[in-house]
């Protein structure tokens, strides 16, 4: 079974690339995989196995 998480990051001003990379890497360490990124990068949908 899969579970999903929706993230709406508040990145503020500055280097978006580094902040997005840090955010995604943090969740990846918890087993989350990126499934969809909204075109303007205001929302990400992550997926992982529920029984991992």
C-alpha positions as a printed NumPy array, in Angstrom:
array([[  0.   ,   0.   ,   0.   ],
       [  1.206,   3.529,  -0.764],
       [  0.85 ,   6.743,   1.192],
       [  1.111,  10.259,  -0.166],
       [  2.183,  13.624,   1.169],
       [  1.496,  17.048,  -0.329],
       [  4.06 ,  19.753,   0.427],
       [  3.463,  23.436,  -0.213],
       [  6.87 ,  24.903,   0.633],
       [  7.328,  28.448,   1.829],
       [ 10.753,  29.101,   0.396],
       [ 10.881,  32.868,   0.725],
       [ 13.472,  34.874,  -1.103],
       [ 16.935,  33.677,  -1.952],
       [ 18.331,  30.582,  -3.595],
       [ 15.276,  28.466,  -4.392],
       [ 17.332,  25.678,  -5.967],
       [ 19.243,  24.937,  -2.773],
       [ 16.136,  25.202,  -0.591],
       [ 14.142,  22.849,  -2.832],
       [ 17.043,  20.407,  -2.993],
       [ 17.402,  20.419,   0.81 ],
       [ 13.642,  19.955,   1.27 ],
       [ 13.449,  17.014,  -1.162],
       [ 16.599,  15.367,   0.235],
       [ 15.197,  15.63 ,   3.774],
       [ 12.037,  13.801,   2.739],
       [ 13.991,  11.266,   0.642],
       [ 15.896,  10.215,   3.781],
       [ 12.478,   9.382,   5.27 ],
       [ 11.643,   7.167,   2.267],
       [  9.564,   9.662,   0.26 ],
       [  9.848,   9.803,  -3.548],
       [  8.837,  12.791,  -5.646],
       [  5.868,  11.897,  -7.859],
       [  4.801,  15.329,  -9.099],
       [  6.081,  18.895,  -8.937],
       [  3.726,  21.699,  -9.909],
       [  5.2  ,  23.732, -12.769],
       [  5.74 ,  26.839, -10.629],
       [  7.231,  24.713,  -7.785],
       [  4.581,  25.729,  -5.258],
       [  3.442,  22.155,  -4.587],
       [  5.096,  18.735,  -4.511],
       [  3.431,  15.344,  -4.203],
       [  5.526,  12.639,  -2.546],
       [  4.895,   8.885,  -2.306],
       [  6.288,   6.047,  -0.2  ],
       [  5.375,   2.514,   0.805],
       [  3.191,   2.602,   3.887],
       [  4.571,  -0.69 ,   5.249],
       [  8.248,  -0.009,   4.747]])
